[in-house]
Amino acid sequence: MNVESREYQEHPVFDKLDKFIGFYEWWSDSIMLFSTLGTKSIINIDTYVYSSMKGTLESIKLILMNGKINDAYAILRKFHDSIIMNVYTNLYLEDNLSLKNLIVKQVDGWMQGTEQLPNFRTMTNFIKDNAKTKELYILINTNSRYDKIRERCNNNTHYNFYSNVMLNDNKVYNNSRGKYLDAIQHDLIHLVIMHLTYIFTVSEHYMISSDYTDFLDCGTTPPEDSQYWVANAIQEIFDEVIKRNRGDLAKYILSRTCMKLV
């Protein structure tokens, strides 16, 4: 398959990337006014995390369109890193915030550039062992899917095989390019599923519709339970991505949340 071919340039992975880019852009804006307790930030720190993740997805798309599949996988590894970082910081803040500890040093220091977060493995183990996500970690990792995704990312990042090197030459004809795009699409979908499942569980208020505050801004009393209404974009991605691909995780989220997710 040639990179310039219609078959390559119109592969479904590009539509999927566009949808995820649009979602993370919307999500970044929608959570902005939720203050992040435990830090000195006025704006929710995940606003910039999600806009950064949107940028990473845009980079993956541009690089893939240019046929640099090897580089795209290296950046997909960064996307995976950002997911673990985001889940870790949300959990760490919740665990360490108290009346005696209003500013959580590790996370606030990370924001100020004076502290580093732990490495990927340490953050993953924190999520694995945390009371709020321990059961969910097991469910998410019910098979070796995520180990294989990480392995594919690492193989391309570190040039573990000569075939990984060849994937960055967009002038060489490769009849397996479609297969590699299929794999990236699969891996991308399941990384987004991991991220959303964790955050919908750890920070379920991130799912909220703007209706509640819209009523208040208009000087009217919000309808009963409207603080639990879910944004249309959240319900849509829940239906199209999580339910469709991981019904077990969809059931888990629904069984744990007080939000009006269906």
N, C-alpha and C positions, 0 to 999 in steps of 0.2 A: 504493500500500500504506500503510495506517495503522499507526502505531507500536503502537497498542493491539491490533492484530489478532493472531489466533492464528498466522497465517502469518509475521508478523514476530517475535513473541516466542518462537516455537519453531523459528526458523531454526537450521540445524546449526552455525553459528558459535558459538553459546552452549555447546553440548556440547563443541566443540573447545576453547574457552577453559577450560572446567571441567577438561578432561583436562590441559591444559598447566599450569594453576594447581596442580593436584595433583602433577604431576611436579616442578615447580620447588620446591614445598614439601618434597617427599621428598628431592630432590637436595641442597637446602640442608642438611638434617639429616645426610645420609649422608656428606658430605665434611668435616664439621666437625672431625674429629680429624686430618686431614692438615695438618700445619703448613705454613705458607707461608714457605719459605726466602727470605731476602733482606729480610724485614721483622721488626719486633719483636713482631708479633702471635702470640699463643699459638694462637688459633683460626684456622682457614683463612679467609682474607679473602673467599673466594668464597662462603662460607656466607651472608654478609650481602648479597653481590651477588645471589645467586640468590633470597634471600628478598625483596629489593627488586624483582627482576624479576617475581616472583610477584605482588607488590603492584601493579606496573604492569599486569599482565594482568587483575587484579581491577578496576582502574580502567577499563580498556577495556571490560570486560563491563558494569559498572554504567552507564557512559556510553552504550554502545550500546543497552542495554535501555531507556534513557530517550529513545532516538531521536536522540542527538547524534552523528551519523556523522562530521561534520567534526571535532569535538573528539577522537573516538576515533582518527582518523587522525593527529592531532597527537601523541597519546600513543604511537601505534604507532611514530612517528618516534623518540621517546625510547627505546622498546624496542630499536629498531635501534641507536641510539647505545650502549646498554648492552652489546649484543653485541660491538660493535667494541672498546669499552673493556675488556671482560673478556678477549677474545682478546689484545689488545695487552698488558695487564699480565702475563698469563701468559707471553707470549713475551719481553717485556722483562726480566722477572725472570730467566728462564732464561738469556738472553743476557749479562746483566750480573753475575750472581752468581759470585763466585770466593772463594778463600781470602783474597785481599787486599781483597775488597769484599763482606763478609758482609752488609752492609745496603745495599740498592740505594736510593740517595737519592731518586730521582724518585718511586718507588712508595711508599716509606715516608713521604716528605714529603707526598704526596697523602693518605695515610691520616691524617697528623697535622694536615692543614689548612694546611701551609706551602708546598706545591707544587701546581701545576695540571698535569693531564695535557695533552698536545698536543691540537689540535683534531681533529675527525672525519677530515678529509682526511689529515692527517699520520699519524694512527694507522692509517688504511686503507692508506696507502702503505707503512708499516712492515710490515704484514702481507703486502702484495703482494710486497715485496722480500726478506722474511725467508727464509732457506734452508729452514727447516722447513715453511713454508706457501706458498712461491712456486708450486710445482706445483699445490697444492690451490686456491689463489686462482684460478688460470686455469680449473680444472675447475669450481669453484663458479660462476664468472662466464662460463660457456661461451656464454651468450646475454645479452640485455639485460634479463633478468628483474629483477635487483636494481636496475638503474638506473631501471626503470619503477616499482618499489615505492617507491624513494626519491623519485621525481618525484611520485607520488601523495601521499605524506606531505607533501612540501614545498608542493604546490599547496594542500592543506588548511590547513597551518600558516600560510601567508602569504596566504591568500585570493586566490590568483592568478586565480581565475575566480569570477564571480558565483554560479555553480552550487555552488561550495564553501560560500558563505555560506548558501545555501538548505538545505544538508544539515544545518544545526544547528537548523532550525525544525521541531520535532516535531509541530506542529499543522497544517502545510501538507501536503496530500495529495501524495504523490510516488510515481508508479507505477514508479519505478526503484529504490526502496529495496532491493528484493531483489537487484538487480544489484550495488548497492554493498556489501551484506553478503557476497555471493559473493566480491567482490574483496578485502574485508578478510580473509575466511577464507583465501583463496589466499595473500595476502601474509603473514599470520600464520604459516601452515604453513611457508612457504619461509624466513622469517626464523628460525624455530626450527630448521629443517634446517641452515641456515648455522651457527648457533651450535653445535649438537651436533656437526656434522662437524668444525669447527675444534677444539673442546675434546676430542673423542674422539681426535683426532690429537695435539694438543699436550700434553694432560694425561690420557693414557689410564687412569691409575690411578683417575680419577674414576668409572670404570665398575665398580669392584670390588664384589663381593658382600661382605656382612658375615660370611659363613660362616667365613672364615679367622680373623678376630679372635674370633668366637664360640667356635671350638674352643680358642683360646688362653685365653680367659676361663674356660672350663670346665676348664682344666688338662689338656687332651688334645692330642695331636699332630695338627696339621691334615693332611688327606690331601695326597698329593703334587700339586703344581701348583694347589692350591686358592687360592693368591694371585692366580691368573689367572682365577678364576671371575667371571662377570659377574652383577650384580644383575638380578633379574627385571624390575624397572621399566625398566632400560636396554635389555634385550633386547626388551621389549615396544614401547618407543617407537622403537627401531631398526627393528623389523619393520613397525609400523603407520604410521610417519611417513617415515623415510628410505628404506627399501626400496621402499615403495609409491609414493613420489613422485619419488625420485631414485636409481634403481638404480645409476647410474654412481658416485655418491658412496658408496653402500653398499659397492660392490666396492672402491673406493679404501680405505675404512676397514679392511675385512677384510684387504686385502693388506698393510697397514702395522702392524696391532696384534698384540701378543703375547697379548692378552686372549682368553678363550674365547668370543668373540662369533661367532654363526653367522648 
